[in-house]
């Protein structure tokens, strides 16, 4: 704890100098499992159950009928595109609250999208949890998500944090930016980039890491951001020019952030809350967080039900749970420091300590992303000559 506190204090001061402002999925069911809470034996009187073992009362507004129907199904399969620690904590807590067996697996949003598209209405999972909404929107457009009008959606801060037809709901918000290794830049005698155009400078050749356009929702957001920011043709050309300086394309969107502190990656493009995790939880005080000076975009991390889910009531109960403080506040307790989008949830103090402004972002066209992301990715890959070994997926 002392180490974390020291990291926050040291890094908070650092921010004053900032700019203005997951291999392919197996075909089988997930290997990880959050065990359901055991029910007491029938012959044991309720009065004999020790008070300390009494399950916590669910705080999500779900309704007795839905909870009973979910418990009757008894199982839930979760595909999570948030970080593993948060996914595990949420799944285990859900199982403890409702006595439902939860299987879960961590996959990048692109991997989940590919898996659900291949299964085409006969999904091996019930719900999707975490990860940016561009792949969610594409799946919704292809009829692969189930609409559900959640009661707890009344606590969302804005209608922008939900699909208008109830195909997905937002649970957090993350800012896209740069993470740099201060020590490595000083050793190389290079200034940190301040804006998107700076990243094309030849001095950053083989120093930049970005996630893979084929597998990561973060990279898909980068594509949409550049096209919305610079226009279609200029946006794609920007990514072609940027590619000349990219050393590694990681499978997961959080991949670059995990290698900045060690110096293996000197400049990483990704969500700044992933950088906070590296500073606060892993003690990498040499990381600077940069919001691009001419503006950037943001993700809405979401949750949704797969069309044809085998446990539909447990899936609906999950959505209600995911839209509760009891779920979303587990993020900061498990190393994920995104801004929360529920009016009854407490914002993570770590994000505020680094001076990040969740409103300091460009207006993002979700509808354009919903309609065109797949096409844009194909166009970018074609412009890059079909890619190379850096873009291969297993």
Buried (B, 14 or more C-beta within 10 A) or exposed (E): EEEBEEBBEEBBEBBEEBBEBBEBBEEEEBEBBBEBBEEEEEEEEEEEEEEEEEEEEBEBEBEEEBBEBBBEBEBBBBBBBBBBBBBBBBBBBBBBBBBBBBBBBBBBBBBBBBBBEEBEEEBBBBBBBBBBBBBBBBBBBBEBBBBBEBBBBEBBBEEBBBBEEBBBBBBBBBBBBBBBBBBBBEEEEBEBBBBBBBBBEEEBEEBBBBBBBBBBBBBBBBBBBBBBBBEEEEBBBBBEEBBEBBBBBBBBBBBBBBBBBEBBBBBBBBBBBBBBBBBBBBBBBBBBBBBBBEBBBBBBBBBBBBBBBBBBBBBBBBBBBBBBBBBBBBBBEBBBBBBBBBEEBEBBEBBBBBBBEBEEBBEBBBEBBBBBBBEBBEBBBEBBEEBEEBBEEE
